Each structure stands twice: as structure tokens, then as C-alpha cells.
Amino acid sequence: MDFDEKKLRLANRLKEELNLSEKVYNAIKKVPRHFFVPERYKSEAYVDTPLPIGYGQTISAPHMVAIMCELLDLKEGEKVLEIGTGCGYHAAVTAEIVGKTGIVVSVERIPELAEMAKRNLSALGYDNVLVVVGDGSLGYEPMAPYDKIYVTASAPDLPKPLLEQLKIGGKMVIPIGDTYQVLYVVEKDHEIRKWSWGAVRFVPLYGKYGFRDFEE
Ligand code: SAM
């Protein structure tokens, strides 16, 4: 079976199991995950599991990417902030959904991964993704405010800068916790509403509002 066939099967399975919206299904069906996976894991690119990408980090499992996109209710033209670019796969899926009139700003703390993500995204023509190296627990002020924010590493608590950089009416999806982690959906109106989606497993968020500073 070639990559395209495997990709289609995975997208169809996730659509069925998660009752995916048409836009999230189309994005998962389109983005070539094998392109983002290191050579030795390419044969497993369409298995629904996280895979190592180097530097102790992982590419998220496709079902988690799909669920986070659904929870955010992403729309065409939105400005989205991703914390934790990794190799760029999730950013590409988001970029497909927000389209050319939208933009994805993605912050990664490991420069080598940010470079890898930039190469992957530009080779696939995703010029609506801006990858920035830095401490994503601080958000990315120059492009704020954002319609939607999502974090792909687990935080000790809700980072204050991210809440501040979210638009009124905006939504954030973020895993919180150490050994026991829960995925939260945060809605910012004139008050903050927060509800838990369920238990998840992510790598830790480092940085000022993460578990510890990078240098430690
Ligand atoms: N989004 C990725 C994908 O497409 O599959 C998955 C990313 S991986 C699960 C989490 C990433 O968060 C890692 O690359 C890690 O280096 C990054 N990270 C952790 N703490 C961070 C921080 N404070 N700022 C930016 N990135 C951070």
C-alpha cells in the first residue's frame, strides 16, 4: 500500500471514529504526515500514534491533532497561535483549515526542530505558517491577539500571557498537568470559561510559564 492509500484509510477511520467535520477530515486527508516523520519511521507515518522526531520530542498522534482542531472550531481566515511546532505537521493541518486568508504563528523552543519545520512547511507550500524560535509559554506578542491558541505540550497551569493574547470570543486548547494530564478548552469572553475534554499524554511545556526554564 502506498502512502496516499494509507493516508486515506487513516483519514476515513478517524472520520468514522471521531465523527470529524468535513474541514478537519479534508485537512487530515491532504497533509502528508510521512513527509514530517524521520526516515526510519516513515513506514509507520499513518499509524495513529505519536512518533519520535529527535531531541526527545514527538510528532503528535493524528487523532489528537484532529480532536484539537475540532475543539478549536477553526474557521477560514483565522489567526491561530500554536505553541510547540515540533516538525510542523499539526501546523500544516491547521494551515489547511484556516486557508490562505488565515495565518498560523507557531513557536518552538528547539531551534533545530524549528528549522526542520520551516523546511517541511515551505517544501509543501505552506506560506501561511510563520515559525518562530522562542519560549512559547510567553506566547508571541508581535502578532497578538489571536482568534485561537493551542498548546502541544503539557503546562503546569494556564500561562497568563496566552490568555492575554487570546481575542475576546477566542478559544484555547491546552493540556495541563504533570504525570496526570487533562486537555482543557478555554473560552474567553468577558469572563473565562474552562472545561475539561479528558485525559491525555503530552511532552512537558518548558519555559517561564512551563515546568522549568530551558537552561535548567
Ligand atoms: N505540534 C507538533 C506536531 O506537529 O506533531 C507536536 C509537538 S511536540 C508534541 C511538543 C513540542 O513543544 C516540542 O517540539 C517541544 O520542543 C515544544 N515545546 C516545549 N516547551 C516549549 C516552549 N516553552 N515553547 C515552545 N515550544 C515548546
Residues whose N, C-alpha, C, O or C-beta is under 5 A from the ligand:
A	BS01	SAM	Q57 T58 I59 S60 I83 G84 T85 G86 C87 G88 Y89 H90 A91 V107 E108 R109 I110 G134 D135 G136 S137 T152 A153 V203 P204 L205 Y206 G207 G210
